Amino acid sequence: EVQLQASGGGLVQAGGSLRLSCAASGFTFAHYAIGWFRQAPGKAREGVSYIDNRDVFTWYHESVKGRFTISSDNAKNTVYLQMNSLKPEDTAVYYCASGPQYYNTDYRRKNDYMWWGQGTLVTVSS
């Protein structure tokens, strides 16, 4: 059974840091990409970052470039999202996701992911 467990959310002041973790099981972690998405109240779920564990390619949404860093520990089947210089607009539920790749898969798109974790809430106060 595929499982993705996101954790590490919490309440932090603007300018602070948090590290999210996504623990995966039930699939060969090193062969898949892992993405982080977020959904703020009343807004659509958007891609934040992803890492392709096959070639360690990474992507970041423009709004988090230079502040967030994604990394992967294949020995622990865990992906991390280090979030620094947090802003109130980063407040959202953060989800990790993964899934098989097809010829037209774009890991920036939420609809291209098959497996989702339960989400962890990040609240940044001003």
C-alpha positions, 0 to 999 in steps of 0.5 A, a space after each residue: 500500500 502506498 503511503 505518504 505522510 507529511 509532517 512538520 507544519 506549525 505556527 511560526 512568525 514571519 521571517 521564521 523557518 520550518 522544515 516539512 517532511 514527507 515519509 513515503 512507503 509502498 513504492 520504490 522511492 528512488 524511482 519517483 518524483 516527489 512534489 510539494 503542493 499547498 492550498 490556502 483557504 479559498 484558493 486552488 492547490 498549487 505546486 510549490 516544489 518537486 524533486 525527481 529522485 532519479 536525477 535529483 532534478 528540482 523545481 520551485 515555484 517562483 514565489 518560493 525560489 531562494 527561500 525554500 529548499 527541497 531535498 531527498 534522503 533515499 535511505 529514509 524514503 523521506 523528502 524534506 522541504 526547508 522553508 526559510 524567510 516565511 511570509 504570511 502568504 505562505 500560510 496553507 495546508 502543505 501536501 506531498 505527492 507522488 505517482 507514476 510518470 507517463 510520456 506527458 507527465 508534468 510534475 508541476 501539475 497537481 493532476 499528474 500525481 496519483 498518490 497524496 499525503 494527508 497534508 500538514 498546516 503551516 501558519 505564518 503570523 505577521 
